[in-house]
Amino acid sequence: MSEGIKSAEERAAQERRGPPRSAHGPGGGLAAPVEKPTNFGASAKRLLGLLRPDRALLIVVVTLAAISVVLNAVGPYILAKATDLIFAGWIGGQMPAGVTQEQAVEGLRAAGEDTMADMVAAMAYLVPGEGIDFGAVAEVLLLVLGIYLIAALLSWVQARVLVVVVNRTIYNLRRDVEDKLNRLPLPYFDRQPRGELLSRVTNDIDNVSQSLQQTLSQLLTSLLTVVAMITMMFVISPTLALVALVTIPISMVLTAVIGKRAQAYFIKQWRHTGEVNSIVEESFTGHELIKVFGRQAESRRAFDTANNDLYAAGFGAQFVSGIIMPTMMFVGNLNYVVIAVLGGLRVASGTMSLGDVQAFIQYSRQFTQPLTQVASMANLMQSGVASAERVFELLDAEEQLPESGSPVSLLAPRGEVAFEDVAFAYDPERPLIHDLDLQVRPGQTVAIVGPTGAGKTTLVNLLMRFYELDSGRITLDGVDITDLTRQGLRSRIGMVLQDTWLFQGTIRENIAYGRPDATEAEILQAAEATYVDRFVHSLPDGYDTVLDSEGGNISAGEKQLITIARAFLSDPALLILDEATSSVDTRTELLLQHAMNALRSDRTSFVIAHRLSTIRDADLILVMQDGGIVEQGTHEQLLAADGAYAALYQSQFAGSAVDVDEEEQAPAT
């Protein structure tokens, strides 16, 4: 392949797609996006900031959670009384009746049982000679049961309210992402693989939702529980409380060290998820092309590579983050052993009651349990924040230029278009259009021809403001198009592209897409004028035939006819036809020429064509080459000039093609 042909193909790709994408086509390789530094704290803070609109409900959630935690914290303290009643009753039942507690203590000391004497002296509910007071024990148990029931009810209400808050937040996030997508410029989509973008909009937002729902309530309850348990432990025994608090810095250090390693894996996991989605989407879209060229093996290798990367990242994320919970449980068990030993010694010495030790052990378990739960949720939190970062990158992407502060409105545009010293480049290093001037009178049909990569499609994309100019300006009826709103500009333009686009719906709905308020008669008129009516009646359901999202149940030519009917129905002031008849047969093309002649009447039309036979009757033919207009005139004038247009025309109709290399190397005659 010669360098000339390669250059033409590169310019064509640049013209059609803009800057290179980060993923190749079907069967191609995959270029991994650059991984940005992760700021877990800032991203988590921003994610929680999304909850701010529902701050009133959040206050209710925190209040209910706090009350529930306090009631749960008070329960063991009250339950300790039942333990003391049972233990004191059991000890008192073994003592002789008729003696006081002080006398019993003195008797034990006289017998040399000082440890037992200290323990009996500390018992508040001991009555020598009397057994367990089951009535008092029942009262305590019923009180504790009531407290736990109320705490459970408040916890349930708190969880329900939090579900409402989280779902509202995710709803607003999806809405913000949708609005953001509508404000992004076309070059952003040129640079993003479709599967990667879909993964951010769907998978990542779903993961954020699940992470918030599964961790937010538990995290709030766990933090409040830790505070409540520490408070109650200090109330019972400051000394043992200080021993229990030693586990906090140990737990924090271990969680931070392990979590930092896990976060990098989660970032990679969701990045590779987007890559896998991108490959799958491209492979399914280009399934026929892959089959035709026998690239199944290459496509499978690309998928296997990305899938293996995803497996490795996912395994690493789950393995590393999974270490946190066993580590925390080990630390908690060590804490439990230490407190049990010290508590037993204090009971034996009479400085604490058995009920207090039991309550303290409960508090220590309830104190370490939230820390363990938080540690176990670390993988969910890190995964959710990693996904949130990817969504925030989308939300922070540079938007298209803002609309004019005082936009102009064209009520009845005539269709006069002017390009004045226009310059544009997808890549600043490779200018495409430069110093372009063009005047188009109202109602003219302007055909744009030229070799691949000359800038034909780019010219109409600039007119539609899909891209912004580097310099110069474009006017419509003397008004700079930047002074119009994009919606106001594009609502005046009908466009039929070479690549058709149909959505899942009936043929009637697809035709009426550009004008939803059209009547049935107007839809049928557009269908008849563009020869859609000719094939619709052969379908089982006629105009009510439901098309799939790819339009796979009708031919490529029939899809093109529907898109032309859609443009016909919108009745635009400007019409752009970009190889609109390339997918139809010759006979239908001739019929469509008549339809488009009627469609182009009384409106300015831009027709991009490679088949020069379709634009012979154009009022003005522009010949573009290397981003500039090298010739312009009517068909007859350009043939008479015997220049670039004549060479293109003769190459199509004068016989077989000549090898490009031979043609370039042939000496001038």
BELMO-V559524 format. One line per field, one symbol per residue. ss: DSSP state (2 for helix, 1 for strand, 0 for the rest). psi: psi as a letter, one per 30 degrees, with the letter a starting at -180 (. if undefined). burial: 1 if it has 16 or more other ideal C-beta (glycine too) atoms within 10 Angstrom, else 0. Layout:
ss=???
psi=???
burial=???
This chain:
ss=002222222222222220000010000001000000000222222222200222222222222222222222222222222222222222222000000022222222220002222222200000000000022222222222222222222222222222222222222222222222222102222220022222222222222222222222222222222222222222220222222222222222222222222222222222222222222222222022222200022222222222222222222222222222222222222222222222222222000002222222222222222222222202222222222222222220001000000000000000001111111100100100111111110000111111000002222222200000001111110011222002222200111100000000112222222200000222222222200022220000022201100000000222222222222222000111110000000222222222222222000111110002222000011111100111111022222220022222222220000002222220000
psi=kleeeeeeeeeeeeeefalklfklakfaakjklkklkkjeeeeeeeeffffefheeeeeeeeeeeeeeeeeeefeeeefeeeeeeeeeeeeefflklflleeeeeeeeefggieeeeeeeffjfgkjkfkakifeeeeeeeeeeeeeeeeeeeeeeeeeeeeeeeeeeeeeeeeeeeeeeeffklefefefkkeeeeeeeedeeeeeeeeeeefeeeeeeeeeeeeeeeeeeeeeejeeeeeeefffeeeeeeeeeeeeeeeeeeeeeefefeeeeeeeeeeeeeheeeeeeghgeeeeeeeeeeeeeeeeeeeeeeeeefffeeeeeeeeeeeeeeeeeeeeeeeeefgfkleeeeeeeeeeeefefeeeeeeeffeeeeeeeeeeeeeeeeeffkkllkllkeikkkjeikfgkkkkjhkkkkekffikekkhkkkkklkfkjjkjlllkgfgeeeefeeefhflklelalkkjhfkkffflleeeefffkkkjlejljkljaleeeeegefifgkleeeeeeeeefggefefefflegbfgkkklffhfglleeeeeeeeeeeeeefilekkkjjhfgfglleeeeeefeeefeeefkglkkkjkkejfffgegkekkkjkkhgljflkaleeeeeefhbeeeeeeefffgallkkeeeeefkkk.
burial=000000010010011001001111011001001000010100110010011001000101100111111111111110111111111110110010000010011011000000011111111011110001100010010011001100100110011011001100110011001001000110110101101111111011101111111011111111011111110111011001101100110010011001100111111111111111111011100100010000100110011011101100110111011011101110110011011001100110010111111111111111111111111111111111111111110100000100000000010011111110010111000001110101010001111111101111111111111110100101111010111101011101111111010100001111111110010001111110111110110000001010100010010011111111111111011111111111110001101110110011001111111101011001011111101110111010010000011101100000000000000000000
